[in-house]
Amino acid sequence: MPTNKARGRVSLVGAGPGDPGLLTLRAAELLADADVLLYDALVGEAILARAPATCERVFVGKRGGDHAMAQREIEMLMIREAAEGKHVVRLKGGDPLVFGRGAEEAQALRAAGIPFEIAPGISSALAGPAYAGIPVTHRAHNVAFTVATGHEDPGKAASTLDWAKLADPHRTLIFLMAAAHLDAIARQLVEHGLSAATPAAIVQDATRPSQRTVVGTLDTIAGAAARANVAAPAVLIVGEVVGLRAEIRWFEDLPLFGKRVLVTRPAEDAQAFASALLACGAEPILAPVLVIEPPDDPTAAASALDELHEYRWLVFTSRHGVDALFAQLRAQGVDARYLGGVKIAAIGPKTKARLESYGIRPEVTPAEFVGEAIARALIDAAAPGDRVMIYRAQEARDTLPRMLAGAGLLPTIVPAYRTVIVEDAAFAEKTARANVFTFANAAAARAFQTLLGGPERAVAAARDKTIACIGPIAAQAARDIGLHVDVTADTYTIEGLIDALAAHFAAQ
């Protein structure tokens, strides 16, 4: 941790309403620079992950009515850590100054002489209606909107909300923290002049895949919300604009909305998949079952490059092999020009893209992304007797070298990396939360079984879940351990898997 006094400061940062895609660029920059992170309950893992691994994370929010830390303690902790020369990020749901206690915290920091910055966040007052398909303004319906709290300070002697002014049929009313007082709010608005037939909607977990929207009128919304078991956090919208939801709703109509998808890919591969799932309305549950590590004998991969000039072809069966090779090149003080005398083959578009990021365009990339396909493509492109170096995982299938040898080529396997099962004490809990399991390869399916303690437990965990695999090899491995496979992607990419999942659920 840095101890430079000049660095000490606090950033009061709005995390937005929940969807990590709504985090502002400034918030992301501040998170990436944090030494200490103090965060609230509504801040999701995907946002917390933007802080450095070395950052100290402290939960200071409220769960189930219990405060992890009193407000004064939070303020003193911020002051103490900043005074020690640390950059403290106080991360709050929504916007720090909209019905939060950001202003009080800023006052405490100013009184203590601590430099601070405020990074606004997108408030659920705007994002909640938008994600429910309800505009807060519309020229045909209203000329203004008002945001109020549905949960005033319990220490106040009486409400200071001016219900007579709020009960204006020409404006949209938005109440935050409204779930616990829905009936009282509706009653007050009707008593002060709004029609009981005024449209109303309450949105729980706004902008998250768990979002739920209940629509009614001021007369019926409390009962409808109670029957639907709507709970906090929730946003109440009152006004004629609620009637536009049927035309404008979009988030809840996304193809994978509400699905909780177990992502078993290695951590370095998971983010693109998670982002794509979020864009389709799903909640990714990151549960990497494998980690990429150096091979058992890393010297073999290094020494193989000394002989590369003797080979006609260099084959990559994953982007991890590409990264491993270029790491070896850097270690030897050379660059992509070292590969100038050899032709390159890549198993699929992701591996090809990784090669191109290093300035290498492969001569061969098959239409199908499996070992059999790249073997056939290479046999067509190469000549009998060509030497082929296969730079790959040490535990990979022997299909590719066997097919090449059978066609008269001379393959050599170079174990460039290995995949190791990740130890995760929370893995069983993650599988229980998910309703869709995904496997990108056979190794992931086998690791899933191992982490759960054997095939019987794996089968039990998968009961009533949707099992989706990238390609037939991963699907067969899942079946071999007794899992039922519901979805197999025809295109062996994460995009292909998401398309296949969307088609599967659309057909139900």
C-alpha positions as CSV (number, residue, x, y, z in Angstrom):
1,M,0.0,0.0,0.0
2,P,1.3,3.5,-0.8
3,T,2.1,5.7,2.2
4,N,2.8,8.9,0.3
5,K,0.8,11.6,2.2
6,A,0.4,13.6,-1.0
7,R,-1.6,10.8,-2.5
8,G,-4.1,10.6,0.3
9,R,-7.6,11.4,-0.8
10,V,-11.1,10.1,-1.0
11,S,-13.3,9.6,-4.1
12,L,-17.0,9.4,-3.5
13,V,-18.1,7.3,-6.5
14,G,-21.5,6.4,-7.8
15,A,-21.6,2.8,-9.0
16,G,-24.9,3.2,-10.9
17,P,-28.0,1.2,-10.4
18,G,-26.6,-2.3,-10.9
19,D,-25.9,-3.0,-14.6
20,P,-22.1,-2.9,-14.8
21,G,-22.4,-1.4,-18.2
22,L,-23.8,1.8,-16.7
23,L,-20.6,2.5,-14.7
24,T,-19.2,5.8,-15.8
25,L,-15.7,6.0,-17.4
26,R,-14.6,8.3,-14.5
27,A,-15.8,5.8,-11.9
28,A,-13.9,3.0,-13.7
29,E,-10.7,5.1,-13.7
30,L,-11.0,5.8,-10.0
31,L,-11.7,2.2,-9.1
32,A,-8.6,1.1,-11.0
33,D,-6.5,3.5,-8.9
34,A,-8.0,2.5,-5.5
35,D,-5.9,1.5,-2.5
36,V,-8.9,1.0,-0.3
37,L,-12.5,0.3,-1.4
38,L,-15.5,0.9,0.9
39,Y,-18.6,-0.4,-0.8
40,D,-22.3,-0.8,-0.3
41,A,-24.6,-3.8,-0.6
42,L,-26.0,-3.1,-4.0
43,V,-22.6,-2.9,-5.7
44,G,-22.2,-6.0,-7.9
45,E,-19.1,-8.3,-8.2
46,A,-18.5,-7.2,-11.8
47,I,-18.0,-3.6,-10.6
48,L,-15.9,-4.5,-7.6
49,A,-13.6,-6.5,-9.8
50,R,-12.5,-3.3,-11.5
51,A,-10.4,-2.4,-8.4
52,P,-6.8,-3.8,-8.3
53,A,-6.2,-7.2,-6.8
54,T,-4.0,-5.4,-4.2
55,C,-6.9,-3.1,-3.2
56,E,-8.2,-3.6,0.3
57,R,-12.0,-4.2,0.1
58,V,-14.3,-3.3,3.1
59,F,-18.0,-3.9,3.0
60,V,-19.8,-1.1,4.8
61,G,-23.3,-1.5,3.5
62,K,-26.6,-2.9,4.9
63,R,-28.0,-6.3,4.4
64,G,-31.3,-7.5,5.9
65,G,-31.6,-4.3,7.9
66,D,-28.2,-4.8,9.6
67,H,-25.5,-2.1,9.1
68,A,-22.0,-3.5,8.7
69,M,-20.7,-0.2,10.0
70,A,-22.2,2.9,11.5
71,Q,-22.1,6.0,9.4
72,R,-19.7,7.8,11.7
73,E,-17.4,4.8,11.6
74,I,-17.4,4.9,7.8
75,E,-16.5,8.5,7.9
76,M,-13.7,8.0,10.4
77,L,-12.3,5.0,8.4
78,M,-12.2,7.1,5.2
79,I,-10.4,9.9,7.0
80,R,-7.9,7.6,8.7
81,E,-7.0,5.7,5.6
82,A,-6.6,8.9,3.4
83,A,-4.5,10.5,6.2
84,E,-2.1,7.6,5.8
85,G,-1.6,8.5,2.1
86,K,-4.0,6.1,0.5
87,H,-6.5,6.6,-2.2
88,V,-9.9,5.6,-0.7
89,V,-12.8,5.0,-3.0
90,R,-16.2,5.2,-1.3
91,L,-18.4,3.3,-3.7
92,K,-22.1,3.8,-3.4
93,G,-25.1,2.4,-5.4
94,G,-26.6,4.9,-7.8
95,D,-25.4,8.4,-7.3
96,P,-23.7,9.4,-4.1
97,L,-25.7,12.6,-3.7
98,V,-29.2,11.2,-4.6
99,F,-30.8,10.0,-1.4
100,G,-27.5,8.6,-0.2
101,R,-25.2,10.0,2.5
102,G,-22.5,11.2,0.2
103,A,-23.1,14.8,1.1
104,E,-22.6,14.0,4.8
105,E,-19.4,12.1,4.0
106,A,-18.1,15.0,1.9
107,Q,-18.8,17.4,4.8
108,A,-16.9,15.1,7.2
109,L,-13.9,15.0,4.8
110,R,-13.9,18.8,4.3
111,A,-13.9,19.2,8.1
112,A,-11.0,16.8,8.5
113,G,-9.0,18.5,5.7
114,I,-9.0,15.5,3.4
115,P,-9.1,16.2,-0.4
116,F,-12.0,14.5,-2.1
117,E,-13.7,14.1,-5.5
118,I,-17.3,13.3,-6.3
119,A,-17.9,11.1,-9.3
120,P,-21.7,11.1,-10.1
121,G,-23.4,7.8,-11.0
122,I,-26.5,7.0,-12.9
123,S,-29.4,7.1,-10.5
124,S,-32.1,4.4,-10.4
125,A,-34.5,7.2,-10.5
126,L,-33.7,7.5,-14.3
127,A,-32.3,4.1,-15.1
128,G,-35.2,2.1,-13.4
129,P,-37.9,3.6,-15.5
130,A,-35.8,3.4,-18.7
131,Y,-35.0,-0.3,-18.2
132,A,-38.7,-0.9,-17.5
133,G,-39.6,0.9,-20.8
134,I,-41.2,3.8,-19.1
135,P,-40.0,7.3,-20.2
136,V,-40.0,9.9,-17.3
137,T,-41.0,12.6,-19.8
138,H,-43.0,12.5,-23.0
139,R,-44.4,15.5,-24.9
140,A,-47.9,14.0,-25.1
141,H,-48.2,13.2,-21.4
142,N,-46.2,15.5,-19.1
143,V,-44.0,18.5,-18.8
144,A,-41.9,17.6,-15.8
145,F,-40.9,14.9,-13.4
146,T,-40.2,14.8,-9.7
147,V,-38.0,12.4,-7.7
148,A,-38.8,11.9,-4.0
149,T,-37.8,9.4,-1.4
150,G,-40.2,6.7,-0.3
151,H,-38.4,6.2,2.9
152,E,-37.7,9.4,4.9
153,D,-35.3,9.7,7.8
154,P,-36.9,7.7,10.6
155,G,-35.6,10.3,13.1
156,K,-37.8,13.1,11.6
157,A,-40.9,14.0,13.7
158,A,-43.1,14.2,10.6
159,S,-43.0,13.9,6.8
160,T,-41.7,17.0,5.0
161,L,-43.0,15.8,1.6
162,D,-45.6,18.2,0.2
163,W,-48.2,15.7,-1.0
164,A,-50.5,18.4,-2.4
165,K,-47.7,19.5,-4.8
166,L,-46.7,16.0,-5.6
167,A,-50.2,15.0,-6.6
168,D,-49.9,16.8,-10.0
169,P,-51.4,14.8,-13.0
170,H,-49.1,16.7,-15.4
171,R,-45.8,15.4,-14.0
172,T,-44.3,12.0,-13.6
173,L,-43.6,11.0,-10.0
174,I,-40.6,8.7,-9.1
175,F,-40.2,7.4,-5.6
176,L,-37.0,5.6,-4.6
177,M,-36.9,3.1,-1.7
178,A,-40.6,2.8,-2.1
179,A,-41.3,-1.0,-1.5
180,A,-42.0,-0.8,2.2
181,H,-44.4,2.2,2.0
182,L,-46.2,1.6,-1.3
183,D,-49.7,1.5,0.1
184,A,-49.1,4.7,2.2
185,I,-47.6,6.6,-0.8
186,A,-50.5,5.6,-3.1
187,R,-53.1,6.6,-0.4
188,Q,-51.5,10.0,0.1
189,L,-51.4,10.8,-3.6
190,V,-55.1,9.9,-4.0
191,E,-56.1,11.8,-0.9
192,H,-54.3,14.9,-2.2
193,G,-56.0,14.9,-5.6
194,L,-54.6,12.3,-8.0
195,S,-57.2,9.9,-9.5
196,A,-57.1,6.4,-8.1
197,A,-57.0,5.2,-11.8
198,T,-53.6,6.9,-12.4
199,P,-51.2,4.4,-13.9
200,A,-48.4,3.2,-11.6
201,A,-45.5,0.7,-11.9
202,I,-42.9,-0.6,-9.4
203,V,-39.6,-1.9,-10.6
204,Q,-37.6,-4.2,-8.4
205,D,-33.8,-4.7,-9.0
206,A,-33.8,-2.2,-11.8
207,T,-31.2,-2.8,-14.6
208,R,-30.3,-6.2,-13.3
209,P,-31.2,-9.6,-14.8
210,S,-33.4,-10.1,-11.8
211,Q,-35.5,-7.0,-12.6
212,R,-39.2,-7.4,-12.2
213,T,-41.9,-4.8,-13.1
214,V,-45.4,-4.8,-11.7
215,V,-47.9,-2.4,-13.3
216,G,-51.3,-1.2,-11.9
217,T,-52.9,2.0,-10.8
218,L,-52.7,3.9,-7.6
219,D,-55.7,1.9,-6.4
220,T,-54.2,-1.5,-7.2
221,I,-50.4,-1.2,-7.2
222,A,-49.8,-2.0,-3.5
223,G,-51.9,-5.2,-3.7
224,A,-50.3,-6.2,-7.0
225,A,-46.8,-5.7,-5.6
226,A,-47.7,-7.7,-2.5
227,R,-49.0,-10.6,-4.6
228,A,-45.8,-10.5,-6.6
229,N,-43.6,-10.4,-3.5
230,V,-41.9,-7.2,-4.7
231,A,-39.1,-6.3,-2.3
232,A,-36.4,-3.7,-2.0
233,P,-34.6,-2.2,-3.8
234,A,-37.6,-0.9,-5.8
235,V,-38.5,2.2,-7.8
236,L,-42.1,3.5,-8.0
237,I,-43.2,5.4,-11.1
238,V,-46.6,7.2,-11.1
239,G,-48.1,8.9,-14.2
240,E,-49.6,8.5,-17.6
241,V,-46.2,7.6,-19.1
242,V,-46.5,4.2,-17.4
243,G,-49.0,3.3,-20.1
244,L,-46.2,3.5,-22.7
245,R,-44.4,0.5,-21.3
246,A,-46.2,-1.9,-23.6
247,E,-44.6,-0.1,-26.6
248,I,-41.2,0.7,-25.2
249,R,-40.3,-2.2,-22.9
250,W,-37.0,-3.7,-24.1
251,F,-34.8,-5.0,-21.3
252,E,-37.1,-7.7,-20.1
253,D,-37.6,-8.8,-23.7
254,L,-33.9,-9.6,-24.2
255,P,-33.4,-13.2,-25.4
256,L,-31.7,-14.4,-22.2
257,F,-33.4,-12.1,-19.7
258,G,-33.4,-13.4,-16.2
259,K,-31.2,-16.5,-16.9
260,R,-28.4,-17.1,-14.4
261,V,-25.6,-18.6,-16.4
262,L,-22.6,-20.5,-14.9
263,V,-19.5,-19.4,-16.8
264,T,-16.8,-22.1,-16.3
265,R,-14.2,-20.6,-18.6
266,P,-10.8,-19.5,-17.2
267,A,-10.9,-16.1,-15.6
268,E,-8.9,-14.5,-18.5
269,D,-11.4,-15.9,-21.0
270,A,-14.6,-15.2,-19.0
271,Q,-15.0,-11.4,-19.3
272,A,-15.9,-11.3,-23.0
273,F,-18.5,-14.1,-22.4
274,A,-19.9,-12.3,-19.3
275,S,-20.2,-9.1,-21.2
276,A,-22.1,-10.8,-24.0
277,L,-24.4,-12.5,-21.5
278,L,-25.2,-9.2,-19.8
279,A,-26.0,-7.6,-23.2
280,C,-28.6,-10.4,-23.7
281,G,-30.2,-9.8,-20.3
282,A,-28.5,-12.8,-18.5
283,E,-26.7,-12.8,-15.2
284,P,-23.2,-14.3,-15.6
285,I,-22.0,-16.3,-12.5
286,L,-18.3,-16.5,-12.9
287,A,-17.0,-19.9,-11.7
288,P,-13.8,-20.7,-13.6
289,V,-13.0,-24.4,-13.2
290,L,-9.6,-24.2,-14.9
291,V,-6.6,-22.0,-14.8
292,I,-3.8,-21.7,-17.4
293,E,-0.3,-22.5,-16.0
294,P,3.1,-23.3,-17.5
295,P,3.7,-26.9,-18.6
296,D,5.4,-29.4,-16.4
297,D,8.5,-29.0,-18.4
298,P,8.7,-25.3,-19.6
299,T,12.2,-25.8,-21.0
300,A,10.8,-28.0,-23.8
301,A,8.6,-25.2,-25.1
302,A,11.5,-22.8,-25.1
303,S,14.0,-25.2,-26.7
304,A,11.5,-26.1,-29.4
305,L,11.7,-22.6,-30.8
306,D,15.4,-23.1,-31.4
307,E,14.4,-25.8,-33.9
308,L,11.5,-23.9,-35.5
309,H,13.4,-23.2,-38.7
310,E,13.4,-26.9,-39.4
311,Y,9.6,-27.0,-39.6
312,R,7.3,-26.1,-42.4
313,W,4.2,-25.5,-40.3
314,L,3.4,-24.2,-36.8
315,V,-0.1,-25.0,-35.5
316,F,-2.0,-23.4,-32.7
317,T,-5.1,-25.0,-31.2
318,S,-6.0,-22.1,-28.8
319,R,-5.1,-18.5,-28.1
320,H,-3.3,-19.7,-25.0
321,G,-0.8,-21.4,-27.2
322,V,-0.3,-18.2,-29.1
323,D,0.3,-16.2,-25.9
324,A,2.7,-18.9,-24.6
325,L,4.8,-18.7,-27.8
326,F,5.0,-15.0,-27.8
327,A,6.0,-15.0,-24.2
328,Q,8.8,-17.3,-25.1
329,L,9.8,-15.1,-28.0
330,R,10.0,-12.1,-25.7
331,A,12.0,-14.0,-23.2
332,Q,14.5,-14.8,-25.9
333,G,14.7,-11.2,-27.0
334,V,13.0,-11.7,-30.4
335,D,9.7,-10.8,-32.0
336,A,7.2,-11.9,-34.6
337,R,9.9,-11.7,-37.3
338,Y,11.3,-14.9,-35.9
339,L,8.4,-16.8,-37.4
340,G,9.1,-15.5,-40.9
341,G,10.1,-18.9,-42.4
342,V,7.2,-21.0,-41.2
343,K,3.6,-21.2,-42.2
344,I,0.9,-20.8,-39.5
345,A,-2.4,-22.7,-38.9
346,A,-5.0,-21.6,-36.3
347,I,-7.9,-23.7,-35.1
348,G,-10.5,-21.0,-35.2
349,P,-11.4,-17.2,-35.3
350,K,-10.4,-16.5,-31.7
351,T,-7.0,-18.0,-32.2
352,K,-6.6,-16.3,-35.5
353,A,-7.5,-13.0,-34.0
354,R,-5.0,-13.4,-31.3
355,L,-2.3,-14.2,-33.9
356,E,-3.3,-11.1,-35.8
357,S,-3.0,-9.0,-32.7
358,Y,0.7,-10.0,-32.7
359,G,1.0,-9.1,-36.4
360,I,0.7,-12.7,-37.8
361,R,-1.9,-13.7,-40.3
362,P,-2.3,-17.6,-40.5
363,E,-2.4,-19.4,-43.8
364,V,-4.9,-21.9,-42.6
365,T,-8.0,-21.5,-40.5
366,P,-10.7,-24.2,-40.9
367,A,-14.4,-23.5,-41.0
368,E,-15.0,-25.8,-38.0
369,F,-13.1,-25.2,-34.8
370,V,-12.1,-28.7,-33.8
371,G,-8.9,-30.8,-34.1
372,E,-10.4,-32.9,-36.9
373,A,-11.2,-29.9,-39.0
374,I,-7.8,-28.3,-38.6
375,A,-6.1,-31.6,-39.4
376,R,-8.1,-31.9,-42.7
377,A,-7.4,-28.3,-43.6
378,L,-3.7,-28.8,-42.9
379,I,-3.5,-32.0,-44.8
380,D,-5.0,-30.3,-47.8
381,A,-2.5,-27.4,-47.6
382,A,0.7,-29.2,-46.7
383,A,2.8,-31.7,-48.6
384,P,3.7,-35.2,-47.5
385,G,6.9,-35.1,-45.4
386,D,6.3,-31.5,-44.1
387,R,7.3,-31.2,-40.5
388,V,4.5,-29.7,-38.3
389,M,5.0,-28.3,-34.8
390,I,1.8,-28.3,-32.7
391,Y,2.1,-25.7,-29.9
392,R,-0.7,-26.7,-27.6
393,A,-1.9,-27.8,-24.1
394,Q,0.0,-30.7,-22.7
395,E,-3.2,-32.6,-21.9
396,A,-4.9,-32.1,-25.3
397,R,-6.4,-35.0,-27.4
398,D,-4.2,-36.9,-29.8
399,T,-6.6,-36.7,-32.7
400,L,-4.7,-33.9,-34.5
401,P,-1.2,-35.5,-34.5
402,R,-2.6,-38.9,-35.3
403,M,-4.5,-37.6,-38.4
404,L,-1.5,-35.7,-39.6
405,A,0.8,-38.6,-39.2
406,G,-1.7,-40.9,-41.0
407,A,-1.5,-38.5,-44.0
408,G,2.3,-38.6,-44.2
409,L,3.1,-35.4,-42.3
410,L,5.6,-35.3,-39.5
411,P,4.0,-33.8,-36.4
412,T,5.8,-32.9,-33.2
413,I,3.8,-32.0,-30.1
414,V,5.1,-29.1,-27.9
415,P,3.4,-28.8,-24.6
416,A,3.2,-25.0,-24.2
417,Y,0.9,-24.8,-21.2
418,R,-1.4,-26.9,-19.0
419,T,-4.8,-26.4,-17.6
420,V,-5.2,-27.0,-13.9
421,I,-8.5,-27.4,-11.9
422,V,-9.3,-24.3,-9.8
423,E,-10.0,-24.7,-6.1
424,D,-13.2,-22.8,-5.3
425,A,-14.9,-23.3,-1.9
426,A,-18.0,-21.5,-3.2
427,F,-18.3,-23.6,-6.4
428,A,-21.3,-25.7,-5.2
429,E,-23.1,-22.5,-4.1
430,K,-22.6,-20.9,-7.5
431,T,-23.9,-24.0,-9.3
432,A,-27.0,-23.9,-7.1
433,R,-27.7,-20.3,-8.0
434,A,-27.3,-20.8,-11.7
435,N,-30.1,-22.2,-14.0
436,V,-27.8,-22.6,-17.0
437,F,-24.4,-24.4,-17.0
438,T,-22.0,-23.7,-19.9
439,F,-18.9,-25.7,-21.0
440,A,-16.5,-24.4,-23.6
441,N,-14.5,-27.7,-23.8
442,A,-14.3,-31.2,-22.6
443,A,-11.8,-30.3,-19.8
444,A,-14.3,-27.9,-18.3
445,A,-17.0,-30.6,-18.1
446,R,-14.6,-33.0,-16.4
447,A,-13.3,-30.3,-14.0
448,F,-17.0,-29.5,-13.1
449,Q,-17.4,-33.1,-12.1
450,T,-14.2,-33.1,-10.0
451,L,-15.1,-29.9,-8.2
452,L,-18.5,-31.2,-7.2
453,G,-17.0,-34.5,-5.9
454,G,-17.8,-37.0,-8.6
455,P,-20.3,-37.9,-11.3
456,E,-23.2,-38.6,-8.9
457,R,-23.0,-35.1,-7.3
458,A,-22.4,-33.5,-10.7
459,V,-25.6,-35.1,-12.1
460,A,-27.6,-34.1,-9.0
461,A,-26.3,-30.5,-9.3
462,A,-27.4,-30.4,-13.0
463,R,-30.9,-31.7,-12.4
464,D,-33.5,-29.2,-13.7
465,K,-30.7,-27.0,-15.2
466,T,-30.1,-26.2,-18.8
467,I,-26.7,-27.6,-20.0
468,A,-25.1,-25.8,-22.9
469,C,-21.8,-26.8,-24.7
470,I,-19.6,-25.2,-27.3
471,G,-19.4,-28.0,-29.9
472,P,-19.9,-31.8,-29.9
473,I,-16.6,-32.7,-28.1
474,A,-17.6,-30.7,-25.0
475,A,-21.1,-32.1,-25.3
476,Q,-19.8,-35.7,-25.4
477,A,-17.6,-35.1,-22.4
478,A,-20.6,-33.8,-20.5
479,R,-22.7,-36.8,-21.5
480,D,-19.8,-39.1,-20.5
481,I,-20.2,-38.0,-16.9
482,G,-23.9,-38.4,-17.0
483,L,-25.2,-34.9,-17.7
484,H,-28.1,-34.2,-20.1
485,V,-27.0,-31.7,-22.8
486,D,-29.8,-29.4,-23.9
487,V,-27.9,-27.1,-26.2
488,T,-24.9,-27.6,-28.5
489,A,-23.6,-24.7,-30.5
490,D,-23.2,-25.3,-34.2
491,T,-20.7,-22.5,-34.3
492,Y,-18.0,-23.2,-31.7
493,T,-17.6,-19.7,-30.2
494,I,-19.2,-17.9,-27.3
495,E,-21.3,-16.0,-29.8
496,G,-22.4,-19.2,-31.3
497,L,-23.3,-20.6,-27.8
498,I,-25.3,-17.5,-27.0
499,D,-27.2,-17.7,-30.2
500,A,-27.9,-21.4,-29.6
501,L,-29.2,-20.6,-26.0
502,A,-31.4,-17.8,-27.3
503,A,-32.9,-20.1,-29.9
504,H,-33.4,-22.8,-27.3
505,F,-35.3,-20.6,-24.9
506,A,-37.3,-18.9,-27.7
507,A,-38.6,-22.3,-28.7
508,Q,-39.9,-23.1,-25.2
